[in-house]
Structures are given as structure tokens and as C-alpha cells.
């Protein structure tokens, strides 16, 4: 059965069942991934995915159901399941099945797989693996050399005239060389991403990964204590990404964000501006409409330390008396409508990282944190994470440190920012965009070591 | 809601697909087909927020020549879709004349060790909602500072067919049911959380005796309330006692991942090539067991169609075995331990943990605490992660207490533990007697799979505690 006739079948059955309105959200994804081991591509995987989610309004309640199967019986099951879901729901839902915004249209031209995709990915991983091994005799192997391309089309169609679709795609790679010295192993990773595989520079990522790996040889813990800390862009991105939920209107509705109702207040240091911009030029993903079909736009969440807005979809905006910021998001076809940032980043300053470290004087430059899924609690803002980096003395980078933890609270960290550098960098695409940050100087955080 | 009958592909079609998969010179091909229904009902703010059903159906085809493997998955499970996937996987794997043909299928017979007596698909959504309200009320009854409770009831019925060119034909139906309760305590300035997530490889019969929903909810609330009034944990090096149950996440992260063939076979593990060596304290015996009846990480057969096993990894400190999937076994020259797992048809299988635990040891709990002059008692652990190459691991302590002169004193919050796996295993110097398991989701190359972690109370001589 074609998708178009499935749509008609669902529409007919939803109407018969007395649904007030409905929406079909569908995704069609294609991914390809290759990994090299000892000079050969030893794993290849490719996935062709499709799923369609039905959201319908019945008796003033929203019901959801999802399937990967297109058949007349499945259309009937989908409607029946969504009705069952609506009956179980106890939230008198806000009717958020929306007519299209005036004058806004988006139609996917269809996703096209890059030419010679497999050989491009293959070249990336083999070159990067070779580059690691050739770079230094202390590199004994490469634990990870992977490259992937993913593309997808998203379509939203509803009973109130909305009919939008678009496509996104990007390439991403990871490289992790291993060095062995004095009975210890060292292994640092670098991730690269680009709009398409031909623009992916996994070889230069390999160079950086080798340098990082070698730089930790002989590293020791730092002394336990409180330090001024400079967070490398990747680390600041990790923290911002992990705690981005504190800016979610949905978290605020659920009582899970301490920023609820604090618009207009100073919640961060005056040097800090946090922006969510779907069209940010330095980022790869540019999302034109959110998962409710609302046209997206850029906005500051924090401007010079003052909270301007949380991120909203239409429902959270209505519940909190705000305006939607077009950040409606489904984390997959089967997920309920939530809220997520597009490209979320701390805006950079004019000064270099070297200048920032000079101003900081003494402290630790953290280049790597691990354990974010468990050691960071988005509800409380607390984090305590395995970390690595370099001591900073007299404004200069000093000896490498590993085997330490860095602990603090994200809400407090926002207030303790003393400055930012000019080296804005974005992490790998995921969700509805990317997280970005320059080097951030924080005074201070707790370090546990010896 | 009906449990709709859906037929897997016929033996004739599977044979055609596997023949196509081998048409370019592969020496092995496998088809994994699944039809899965999931249902999650979610409560927050004392109301059912939503109820979500999802029907997943797809297949993945794996083609192997030597140690090179290709995997193509598709949601299109009609004849054309499967053949297209098989041809793509074949072409990406090798380019030569066909060498093998599929052997005639011999259906695998096995006893169902993890039966589902009350299928999730037959339980009314309203009954599920009632269980969530029960949890919510129990958690809120623990004190006015419980500001929010969210609870989820998630179930999954997965039907699988696994067939390969060596004549394997294995079908199974797997049910999993789990409740997650998260309580948030707040004094208006700050929040603290507590979580319990009991689950089994079974159906809704588990809530009629085996799992006490109200007790679990109260436990989550108790953790949140305790932590709300706890000062920050001090950091530094100290002895640590880790409680049974989810405390087993220590072994899971610090050592388990590094004993998976996926890491060992490629030389990406600090324990590669060390079978027969002493890698842990003498009191440490560690087991990974996929056969525990009804346990969260159990299955009758793994996702490569091999019966699961009880695998002794470490015996009295000596490394005895690794967790081995079929391809990892080919790489290492070892037989499969029934450890090939995957989240869904979208992932090629790799070696994964099932129910992993440290076996009971000789020490009394009291003796373990008495032995600590100044240290940390970890009553509840959160999750963690590891880099198997270096063994560097971390995990979060969700409920901790200071131990002073052998006595548990103040609760402390915000602690984490870090170290390297090879060192911490040697530093486990006391092992208690009361083994218990906890449930978690483990994420790795083949997606998120359910795993149990477990242990009795153990003592680690000294470890770095991250705190403030």
C-alpha cells in the first residue's frame, strides 16, 4: 500500500471514529556507516528506516500511536490505538494540531544519496587510520575509525491543511588512536562532522586525536581542591547539551526546571549570551520548521546574563503564557511532542583562548569530561564528572592531568563565568541541531584527585 | 488491544534471501526479523500524561567473509525489500563467485525459561494507569517536600526469527515489563531526585507479588528526601563500600565492557590476552548469566539464535572467560557464549552483557563497615561509562553516606567514583554475602539492551571520590 493511500485510509477511519482532528508525522531515513580496522574496512552497515506516527484529538484529549507497517488493517489498528491512548490521557490537552502559518511552505525535493557514498566513507576511515599510525611510533593501534552518513526526510500532514516536508543530511566521523607507554594505554577521540562526506576532514581530526593522546602520556591527577577552570569548547558543549533541558518550557511545565518564571531576571554572568539559532552559519543543520510545522527563527535565551525566554512549543507556551519559540520536537516518530533547541550556543567574544588563559592565570584547562548520562543531573543542575586536561600556571598550559573529577552545579556555573574566548566550535549534529561554545572560563569548580 | 498475528517470512523466502546474500562469495549470512509491540504509559503531575503504542517491524541481513562483515537493515520486509537488502549487503562485503549455499533449516527447540503469564498486550491501558497512580500516591505519601513524581510503565513484546546459512532456524517471543519511578524533593531553592526501576523478562504477573510498586515508589521518595537534606560529598581518595543490587554497576563499567569480545578481540581491552591470570582480588568471582529465569537481562536465545549460557568470567580473582558473540568468537578462536545481542533489527549483533554480577563472598556486612575508619558508603549507584581501551571508568553515586570510625554517619550528595578497571578489581578486598540484582539499560555499539547488574555489599580498598 502506498503512503498516500495509507494517509487516506487513516483520515477516513479517524473521521468515522469521531476524532476532532489528526496529524500524521512520518520519517524516512537512510544511514550508512563504515569502520576500519588494521587497514581494511571490516564493518559496513546501512539502514533504511520508515515510521509514521498518528496524533489525534478525541474528546479533547490527544492520543498517539506509531507503526512501520502500511496496510489497511494497520491503518485501522493505528486509529484504534491512538483512540485508546486519548482515552487514557488525563491531561485536558490544548488543541495543538495547527493550520499552516500564512505564506509558509516547505516541500522536500527528495533526499539524494551522495555519489559514490561507500567509497567516500571508505577513503575517509582508511586515510584517517593510516594517518594515526604514521604520525608517531608510540601510536600502536587505532581503536576506532568510523565514518557515517545519514539523511532523512520528515513530513507533517494534518486535517487542518498543514502539509510540510523537508530533508536533512550530514556526515560524521570518529577517530581514536591508542598509544602505549610504560604499561599504560592512552586513547583520546576526535569527532568530525560536515554537511556531506566529501567535506569531512577525518584526517585532520586524526592529527588532533594523535596530539591529544600523546599529550596525556605520563599524566597524573591534580591535587584535590577548588580551581579556576577553563572549559575547552567540546567540554562546554557537553555541559550545555546535557543541561539544555533547564531551558525547556516543557521541563518548566513539569516543575523540573529552576528557571521557570524567571524571565527578566539575571541568571548568568553579564558576559554570557546564549543563543538558539536554526540558521546559524557555522552549524550544519538548518531547520526551517519545527515538529508542529511552525516556521523557526533565532533568539537569545540569555542576553548579557538576563533570561529572555525559555524554549517552547505551542503547548508549553500556552500553558506558561508565553509565545512559541518554534522549538517543538519529536525525538523519533514514536516520541511525544517535546521541546529541544536547534543550534544552541554561547556567543563568542573577541579574545583568543591564549589571552583568556593569560587572564585566568592559575587553574585547570579541562579538555575532556566523561559520564554525562549519569554524573550530571539535569533536574538539580549538579554534576560530578571524570575529567582530563592540563594545569594552567602563569597563564600558560602546563602538565597534563587525568584521573580527576570536576564537580559543580550548572545553574551556579552560569553565574560564575568570568569570560569566553573567540574559538566557537559546534559538536556533532544530533536532535534538531548542534550545541556550540567557545572556551569558557569559570571561577571556580571543585576538582578531586590526589 | 489485540495481539495481532503476524507471520515471519517463509522458509522458502528466507532461503532465497540468504542465497542472494551469499551470491558474491560470502562464507556466512544471517537474517534477523522482528515484529515488536511496545507500549509506554507515562504519569506526571498526578495525571496520565500520555500513552504511546509503537509497532516495529523490520529485518537485518548480515553477510560475512572472514572477519569482514556487512549489515543492511530495512523496514521493508516484503520479498523485494529483503532481496534488495541482501544484495546490498552482499555487494558491500565481497566480489567473487558464490562459495556457500544455505543448509536446510533445522528448527531450534528449547524450553521457555522466561515465560510471560500475563501478556502486556492483553492488559487494559486503564489497569496500567491504575498501577502508575498507586506509585504516585505512595511516593507523595512520604512527605510534603516531594514536589513531583513521574512514573512510567513500559512493556515490549518482541517476536524474532533468526536464520542463517548454517541451517539455524530459531524463533522466540520475548516479553519485558518495567516500571520507572522518579521522585523529586524540593525545598524551593534546590531539587534532589530518587529513582527506582524494577523490571523483568516477563509480563504483568510481576506486579502481583514479585514487584511491590508502592515499596519501590517509597524507596525513590526516601532517596530524594534524604539527599535534599544532605551536604555535598567531600572529594579525594578513600575506601568505599558499595551496597548490593544496582551497586553491581561498578563491575559492569569497570570490568564487564572490557571482557566483551568486541573490545577484547580487537585488542581494545586492558584484559586482552590475560586468560588464566589473576586480575581481581581473591574474593571476587564474577558471572554473566543469560539464563536466570525471568531476569531483566535474560533471553532463551541470544540475537544470533544461540542458547544463552551462564558464563563464569572471573573465579577467585582469576580471569576464566570472555563474553563472546559468533563473529567475535571467529576472530578470537573461541566458541560463542550466547552473548550476541542487539537493540533491534537496525543493529548488527555484538557481544554484550546479560545479567552480570559478583557472586556472594565470605564477609559480614558489619565487618565491612567496621573496617573503614573514614570512607564512603554508597547505598545507591547511578549509571556510568568506561573506555575499555584504557579502562578509565566513572560512575555516579545517587545516595551516599560518610563512614566514620566504622559507623555510617551523614548522608552526602553529588559524589562520583572514578578509576581504572584493572586497578579497582584488584582493590576489591571484601565481598559480602547478600547478592541482589538491579535493572538497567546498557548502551553500546548494538544499541540499548536490558541488563541486570548485581553484587553483595563489597569494599574497595581505595578509590578516587569526586565531590566538592
Interface residues (C-beta under 8 A of the other chain):
Chain A: X37 X40 X41 X42 X43 X44 X45 X46 X47 X48 X49 X50 X51 X62 X63 X64 X65 X66 X67 X68 X69 X73 X74 X77 X80 X81 X84 X85 X87 X88 X89 X90 X91 X118 X141 X143 X176 X178 X184 X185 X186 X187 X221 X224 X254 X255 X256 X258 X334 X335 X336 X370 X371 X373 X374 X375 X377 X379 X380 X382 X384 X385 X386 X402 X403 X404 X405 X406 X407 X408 X446 X447 X448 X449 X450
Chain B: X1 X4 X38 X41 X44 X45 X47 X48 X49 X50 X51 X52 X53 X54 X55 X56 X57 X58 X67 X68 X69 X70 X71 X72 X73 X74 X75 X76 X85 X88 X89 X92 X93 X125 X126 X128 X129 X147 X148 X150 X184 X186 X190 X191 X192 X193 X235 X236 X237 X266 X267 X268 X270 X346 X348 X382 X383 X384 X385 X387 X389 X390 X391 X392 X393 X394 X395 X396 X413 X414 X415 X416 X418 X419 X443 X464 X465 X466 X467 X468
